[in-house]
Amino acid sequence: MTALNMKTFNGIPLPSQGANARRCRRHPLLCRLEHLFWLAGGLAAGWFVLASLGIISFQVTQAKRLETLQQNYVPTGISQLPLQSGDPFGKISIPRIGLSAMIAEGDDQGTLRHAVGHIPGTAAPWNSGNVVLAGHRDTFFGALSRVRLDDVIVLETPDGTYRYQVARITIVDPQHVELLRSRDADLTLVTCYPFHYLGPAPQRYIVQAFRLVRPGRRKALAH
């Protein structure tokens, strides 16, 4: 009779509530730890879901704002006004590796948590100079681990679409920030390195590219 009344899952007997109660009476500390781990796991899962929804919402909103700017854009022949933190800067995509993300103005943690950031003070595609974009290795720029020389990078902006070709991939220490201001490239992407490092990463992964004016205009550089 006891076997017939025993609860099962896919034919596997499940412990009765009485067995669980007896175990908790014998090992109350283990039971508390078990409940604590379940609670921590639930909170972590909830935080991940909320963070993911926040990123998706921000990306969708920025995409709509960029589309509106593109539709209403009127060429003036002069440089655009400086962007404010959080303003839509454009969209980056690297088709071969499947990277696609919205770009917002700013490099603060709030911006980089939801988008790729355009580092203030660096150039914009519609002006001359080096456009510098930063992103987290565990979100948007994680795909940079698969980037190769000659890959094409596309920047969509209110001013138009710009294409670049990867020419140099470099790993540097954080204090070597001169590459971010270098005029030896038209576009620089930066993220932390190694990609799967636990905790604050000790180095930076730098991808530099030249604008494609005409096919073959620029030659790729060695590592």
PyMOL commands that set and color helices and strands:
alter all, ss='L'
color gray80, all
select helices_A, chain A and resi 2-5+17-26+28-72+95-97+109-112+140-146+178-181
alter helices_A, ss='H'
color red, helices_A
select strands_A, chain A and resi 8-9+12-13+88-94+99-105+116-118+131-134+152-157+160-172+187-193+203-211
alter strands_A, ss='S'
color yellow, strands_A
deselect
rebuild
show_as cartoon
